[in-house]
Amino acid sequence: MRHSAVFTCTTPAAVVIYRAPAPEMEEIGPRSEVRVALEGEDRLVLSVTAEDIPSLRAALNLWLRLISVAGEMLAMTGAGTRGNEGAAGPGR
């Protein structure tokens, strides 16, 4: 039986937060699938599907934490607000 969860976050910094964990998309485990998508410029959608509940929990813990840390870093630096979005992009 497959299990899934979907989280939606609305924030003006959605584009910047979306880019932050992009390198981790390569590291998806064999028992779970993760999709992070943008809906417009202010809505981030995290979809996780897994073979079992422990895999779902582990993937959710990882991805929700990655998104949370990206938001915390934006808040600390003041980046990611309208007009400043490029400042926090990957490699900066």
URTA-V433460 format. One record per backbone hydrogen bond with DSSP energy under -0.5 kcal/mol. NH is the residue of the N-H (numbers start at 1). CO is the residue of the C=O. E is the energy in kcal/mol with one decimal. If there is no record, write none. Layout:
nh->NH co->CO e->E
nh->NH co->CO e->E
This chain:
nh->3 co->50 e->-2.7
nh->5 co->48 e->-2.4
nh->7 co->46 e->-2.8
nh->9 co->44 e->-2.8
nh->11 co->9 e->-0.6
nh->11 co->42 e->-2.4
nh->14 co->11 e->-1.5
nh->15 co->41 e->-0.7
nh->17 co->13 e->-2.6
nh->18 co->14 e->-2.5
nh->19 co->15 e->-1.7
nh->20 co->16 e->-1.5
nh->21 co->17 e->-0.9
nh->22 co->19 e->-1.1
nh->24 co->21 e->-1.7
nh->25 co->21 e->-0.5
nh->25 co->22 e->-1.5
nh->26 co->23 e->-1.0
nh->27 co->24 e->-1.9
nh->28 co->25 e->-0.8
nh->32 co->29 e->-0.9
nh->33 co->49 e->-3.3
nh->35 co->47 e->-2.6
nh->37 co->45 e->-2.6
nh->39 co->43 e->-2.9
nh->40 co->38 e->-0.6
nh->42 co->39 e->-0.5
nh->44 co->9 e->-3.1
nh->45 co->37 e->-2.9
nh->46 co->7 e->-3.1
nh->47 co->35 e->-3.0
nh->47 co->45 e->-0.5
nh->48 co->5 e->-2.8
nh->49 co->33 e->-2.6
nh->50 co->3 e->-2.7
nh->51 co->31 e->-2.4
nh->56 co->52 e->-2.1
nh->57 co->53 e->-2.9
nh->58 co->54 e->-2.4
nh->59 co->55 e->-2.5
nh->60 co->56 e->-2.7
nh->61 co->57 e->-2.8
nh->62 co->58 e->-2.2
nh->63 co->59 e->-2.7
nh->64 co->60 e->-2.7
nh->65 co->61 e->-1.6
nh->66 co->62 e->-2.5
nh->67 co->63 e->-2.2
nh->68 co->64 e->-2.3
nh->69 co->65 e->-3.0
nh->70 co->66 e->-2.0
nh->71 co->67 e->-2.1
nh->72 co->68 e->-2.5
nh->73 co->69 e->-2.6
nh->74 co->70 e->-2.0
nh->75 co->71 e->-2.2
nh->76 co->72 e->-2.3
nh->77 co->73 e->-2.2
nh->78 co->74 e->-1.9
nh->80 co->84 e->-0.6
nh->81 co->78 e->-0.6
nh->84 co->81 e->-2.7
nh->87 co->84 e->-1.7
nh->88 co->85 e->-1.0
nh->89 co->86 e->-1.3
nh->92 co->89 e->-1.4
